[in-house]
Amino acid sequence: MGVKWFASALIVLGLGLTLYGYQIQNPATFVGVSLVVVGVVVLLTGRRTRH
């Protein structure tokens, strides 16, 4: 699994948890938002080509 796939999986899982937590009002919303943020950070900082 590459960095982009890992970050994409984190974002998708985070969005799913956010929607689930929003519907039943539990702490899953916070965890979901946190996973989305981590996924975006991994996408932005992951595997940059070095010259």
C-alpha positions in Angstrom: 0.0 0.0 0.0 1.5 3.3 -1.1 1.3 6.6 0.8 -1.5 8.0 -1.4 -3.6 4.9 -0.8 -3.0 5.0 2.9 -3.9 8.7 3.1 -7.0 8.1 0.9 -8.1 5.3 3.2 -7.7 7.5 6.3 -9.8 10.2 4.6 -12.6 7.8 3.6 -12.6 6.2 7.0 -12.6 9.6 8.7 -15.5 10.8 6.6 -17.5 7.7 7.4 -16.9 8.0 11.1 -17.8 11.7 11.0 -21.1 11.0 9.3 -21.8 8.1 11.6 -20.9 10.1 14.7 -23.0 13.0 13.6 -26.1 10.9 13.2 -25.9 9.3 16.7 -24.0 12.1 18.4 -21.1 10.4 20.0 -17.3 10.9 20.0 -16.9 9.1 16.7 -17.3 12.5 15.0 -14.1 13.8 16.7 -12.2 10.7 15.7 -13.5 11.0 12.1 -12.4 14.6 11.8 -9.0 13.8 13.2 -8.5 11.0 10.7 -9.4 13.3 7.8 -6.9 15.8 9.1 -4.2 13.2 9.4 -5.0 11.9 5.9 -4.7 15.3 4.4 -1.4 15.9 6.2 0.0 12.6 5.0 -1.1 13.5 1.4 0.6 16.8 1.6 3.9 15.6 3.2 4.2 12.1 1.9 6.9 11.0 -0.6 8.2 14.1 -2.2 10.7 13.6 -5.0 14.1 14.7 -4.1 16.5 16.0 -6.7 
